[in-house]
Every structure is written in structure tokens, then in C-alpha cells.
Amino acid sequence: TVSRSSLLRRWYVFALLLNATPASWSQKLDVLPAASLFPDFSADALAHQLSLSRVTDNREWIGAIGLAGPLLQWGEDLQLGAGATVFNRIIKTPGHITVSTMDYRVDFPVDLRLDSLRLRAAFGHVSCHYADDGIEQLGRRSISSVRDYLQFAAAWMVPNGHAYAAGTFNYHNEPVADRRWHLQAGGEVIAFRFGSDVQLYGALDIKIKEDVGWGSTQSYQLGVRLSGSGGRNVRAAFTHRRGFEERGQLYDQRTIMNQVGLFID
């Protein structure tokens, strides 16, 4: 049997915890914060986005349907986020549209702000597939192209831009199981501002990949960005990309392409 005084003491301690803990948590925890602590990789072909790009060298279009953003923020400097994007490669011929590849990426980053330095740790998945049109009409042979990865990245915020570096360890990597590392570096600079919401910018992204003998993929982008509310931006950009294929099952083939695209980040 528990005495009345013991019960009162327990309720008193419980009331103190209720008065202290929820208040401090509610002051620090923010659900669905408006802006991400970590900057975008604008020139990265695998960045989460909603976009449609025309390849100027042929009749191909590249589309992306995706979204990424912070889910929780603790205080001012720690965020948990999520992102998911489906990438499509489309060939437009008179009277027909051929969808040749359907690839997707999902990841969950944790971001930390240390003054002008941003740190990120993330785990994710990239899976690449030929679509039905790609197999039947283009005569492709389907292979398994899958990566489960851990990524560690750092970004340095500088006046009018940022620079970043990242290392990705593919702990599950098909079809080259024993070559697991991707290294990445890049950045972005705002070259000119038109008022407070329109910017002319330049960006680059370079990846070096162990599974293609440490070959590179290089992306150079020049565009105009319109900043909107809630951290969303609209970009119109020209991208020059060369080196090994970024996604799909042609990862070990070199390509050079120019694209004109519209992006929503």
C-alpha cells in the first residue's frame, strides 16, 4: 500500500517534469521548418528537384519528379530531412514518346550548422531501371544497377555562394560490388542580382567514381534563379555535362551533352 504522502510526492515530481520538459522541448523543436540548413547542389544531376530538361544534341528529354526538405529542426543548428526523386529519360519522336529509363533516389540527411560551416551525414538508395519502352523498342539488356550508400558532406558558406565536398560509401553496390567510393566537390556563386528575388548564378559539380576506374563526371551550369517564399526557388539554366553517365544502367559509358532546363528546388 502506498501512503498518501508518497503519492503526493510522486505527483509533485511528475508535475515538475511536465512543467519543465515540454516547455523546453517546444521551444527547441520545430516541425517542418521553412528552410534547409544545407545548401543545394544545383549542378548535380542527382539532386532532388522537380525539373524538365531538353538535351540540345539530340531528341532526348530528362525529367525529374521529386521533393526534399527538412522534417524536424532542433534549436537553430540541427535538422533531420528527407528527399525522394524519380528521374526519367524520354525520347521524343514524331507521334510518340519513348520512356527509356526510370531511376529513383531516396535519402535521409542529418545536417548541422557550425557558423559558416555546414555538415551532413546521410544514408540513401539509388536504383536504376530501363522502362518497358527502353527494353522493348530500344533493344536494351536490363542489368541490376543499385547503390545503398552513406554520405558525409561539408559545405562552406561564403559571400554570394558556397562550396562543398562529399564522400559517398556505397556499402551495397551493383554491378561492381568491390568498388564502393564516390568523391564529389562543387559550388555555386551568385554573379549578379536583379533586385532581391532574381539572381544570375554559376554552379559546378565534379564527381570521381571508383566503379569506373576513378573516372569523373563534370557538370557546369549557368542560370537565372527566382527566389520564392518558403525556401522554394525556380531556375532556368543551361548545363554542360561530360564524363561518365550520371544515372541509369549506362553508368560505365562516357557522354557529352548540353541541356536547357527548368527546375523547381
C-alpha positions in Angstrom: 0.0 0.0 0.0 1.3 3.4 -1.0 0.7 6.2 1.5 -1.0 9.5 0.7 2.3 11.4 1.3 4.2 9.1 -1.1 1.6 9.6 -3.8 1.7 13.4 -3.3 5.5 13.4 -3.6 5.3 11.4 -6.8 2.6 13.6 -8.3 4.7 16.6 -7.3 7.8 15.3 -9.1 5.7 14.4 -12.2 4.2 17.9 -12.3 7.7 19.4 -12.2 8.7 17.3 -15.1 5.6 18.3 -17.0 6.2 21.9 -16.3 9.9 21.8 -17.3 10.4 19.3 -20.1 7.6 20.1 -22.6 8.3 23.8 -22.4 12.0 23.4 -23.2 11.3 20.9 -25.9 8.6 23.0 -27.5 11.0 26.0 -27.6 13.7 23.9 -29.4 11.8 21.5 -31.7 10.4 22.8 -34.9 8.3 20.6 -37.2 8.6 21.1 -41.0 10.9 24.2 -40.8 10.8 26.5 -43.8 14.4 26.4 -45.0 17.2 23.8 -45.1 20.4 24.4 -43.3 22.4 22.7 -46.1 22.7 24.3 -49.5 21.6 22.8 -52.8 24.0 21.1 -55.2 22.5 22.9 -58.2 24.6 21.4 -60.9 24.3 17.8 -59.6 22.3 15.6 -61.9 21.1 13.6 -59.0 20.0 16.5 -56.8 16.4 16.3 -55.6 14.2 18.6 -57.7 11.2 19.0 -60.0 12.7 19.6 -63.4 12.5 19.1 -67.2 15.5 19.5 -69.4 15.9 19.3 -73.2 19.1 17.7 -74.5 20.2 20.1 -77.3 22.3 17.5 -79.0 19.5 15.0 -79.8 15.8 14.4 -79.2 16.1 13.4 -75.6 14.4 15.0 -72.6 15.3 14.4 -69.0 12.7 14.8 -66.3 12.8 14.6 -62.5 9.8 14.5 -60.2 10.9 14.9 -56.6 10.9 16.8 -53.3 13.4 17.3 -50.5 13.4 19.3 -47.3 13.8 19.3 -43.5 11.3 17.4 -41.4 12.5 18.4 -37.9 14.8 21.1 -36.5 16.3 21.1 -33.0 17.2 24.6 -31.9 18.9 26.7 -34.6 21.5 24.3 -35.8 20.4 20.7 -36.2 18.0 19.3 -38.8 16.6 15.9 -39.9 15.4 15.8 -43.5 14.2 13.5 -46.3 14.2 13.5 -50.1 12.9 11.4 -52.9 13.1 11.9 -56.7 12.2 9.8 -59.8 14.3 10.5 -62.9 13.1 9.8 -66.4 14.9 9.8 -69.7 12.5 10.4 -72.5 13.0 10.2 -76.3 10.5 12.3 -78.3 9.9 11.2 -81.8 7.1 12.3 -84.2 3.8 11.0 -82.8 5.4 9.0 -79.9 7.2 9.4 -76.6 9.6 6.7 -75.5 10.4 6.5 -71.8 13.8 4.7 -71.8 14.8 4.8 -68.1 13.1 5.3 -64.8 15.5 5.8 -61.9 14.9 6.9 -58.4 16.8 8.2 -55.4 15.8 8.3 -51.7 17.8 9.6 -48.8 17.6 10.9 -45.2 20.1 13.5 -44.2 21.1 14.9 -40.8 22.5 18.5 -41.1 24.5 20.5 -38.5 25.3 24.2 -38.7 28.6 25.5 -37.3 28.7 29.2 -38.1 29.6 29.3 -41.8 30.3 25.5 -42.0 27.6 23.0 -42.7 28.0 19.3 -42.0 25.8 16.4 -43.4 25.6 12.7 -42.7 23.0 10.8 -44.8 22.0 7.3 -45.8 20.2 6.6 -49.1 19.4 4.4 -52.0 19.7 4.8 -55.8 18.1 2.3 -58.1 18.2 2.4 -61.9 15.9 0.6 -64.3 15.1 0.5 -68.0 11.4 1.3 -68.7 9.3 -1.0 -70.8 9.8 1.2 -73.8 13.6 1.2 -73.2 13.7 -2.6 -73.2 11.2 -3.4 -76.0 11.8 -0.6 -78.5 15.4 0.2 -77.9 16.6 -3.3 -77.6 18.3 -2.8 -74.3 19.5 -5.6 -72.0 18.5 -4.9 -68.4 21.1 -5.2 -65.7 20.9 -4.6 -61.9 22.2 -1.1 -61.1 21.7 -0.4 -57.4 23.5 1.6 -54.7 22.8 1.8 -51.0 25.1 4.4 -49.5 26.3 6.5 -46.6 27.3 10.1 -47.5 29.4 12.6 -45.5 29.5 16.1 -46.7 30.6 19.6 -45.7 29.7 23.0 -47.2 31.3 26.3 -46.6 29.0 29.4 -46.9 30.8 32.4 -48.4 29.6 35.8 -49.5 27.3 35.2 -52.6 27.7 31.5 -52.7 29.0 28.3 -51.2 31.5 25.4 -51.9 31.1 21.8 -50.9 32.9 18.4 -50.7 31.4 15.0 -50.1 32.4 11.4 -49.9 29.9 8.6 -50.5 30.5 5.0 -49.5 28.3 2.6 -51.4 28.0 -0.3 -48.9 25.8 -2.2 -51.4 27.0 -1.5 -55.0 25.8 -3.4 -58.1 27.1 -4.5 -60.5 30.6 -3.6 -59.3 30.4 -4.8 -55.7 34.0 -4.1 -54.6 34.5 -0.5 -55.9 32.5 1.5 -53.4 33.6 5.1 -53.2 32.3 8.2 -54.9 34.0 11.6 -54.2 32.3 14.9 -55.0 33.1 18.6 -55.0 31.5 21.7 -56.3 30.0 25.0 -55.5 27.9 27.9 -56.6 28.3 31.7 -56.9 25.8 34.4 -57.5 27.3 36.6 -60.2 24.6 39.3 -60.3 21.4 40.2 -58.5 18.4 41.8 -60.1 16.6 43.2 -57.1 16.1 41.0 -54.1 14.5 37.9 -55.8 16.2 37.4 -59.1 19.8 36.1 -59.4 22.2 35.2 -62.1 24.4 32.3 -60.9 27.0 29.8 -61.9 27.5 26.3 -60.5 29.7 23.3 -61.0 29.7 19.7 -59.7 32.5 17.2 -60.2 32.3 13.5 -59.2 35.1 11.0 -59.2 33.9 7.3 -59.0 35.8 4.2 -58.1 33.5 1.9 -60.0 34.6 3.5 -63.3 38.3 3.4 -62.5 38.2 6.8 -60.8 36.8 8.5 -63.8 34.9 11.7 -63.5 31.6 13.3 -64.3 31.7 17.0 -64.7 28.7 19.4 -64.7 28.9 23.1 -65.4 25.7 25.2 -65.1 24.8 28.9 -65.8 21.3 30.0 -64.9 18.8 32.5 -63.5 17.1 31.9 -60.2 13.8 33.3 -59.0 13.5 33.0 -55.2 10.1 32.3 -53.8 8.6 32.0 -50.3 9.1 29.0 -48.1 12.6 28.4 -49.3 11.5 27.3 -52.8 13.3 28.5 -56.0 12.6 28.4 -59.7 15.6 28.2 -62.0 16.1 28.3 -65.8 19.6 27.0 -66.6 22.0 25.8 -69.3 24.1 22.8 -68.3 27.1 21.3 -70.0 27.9 17.8 -68.7 30.7 15.5 -69.7 32.3 12.3 -68.5 30.6 9.1 -67.2 26.8 8.8 -67.2 25.3 10.0 -64.0 22.4 7.6 -63.7 20.7 4.7 -65.5 22.3 1.5 -66.5 24.8 3.1 -68.8 26.9 4.3 -65.8 30.2 3.0 -67.4 29.8 4.9 -70.7 31.2 8.3 -71.4 28.9 11.0 -72.7 28.9 14.8 -73.6 25.7 16.6 -73.5 24.2 20.1 -73.3 20.9 20.7 -71.7 18.4 23.6 -71.3 16.1 23.1 -68.3 13.6 24.5 -65.9 14.0 23.5 -62.2 12.0 23.8 -59.0 14.2 23.2 -56.0 
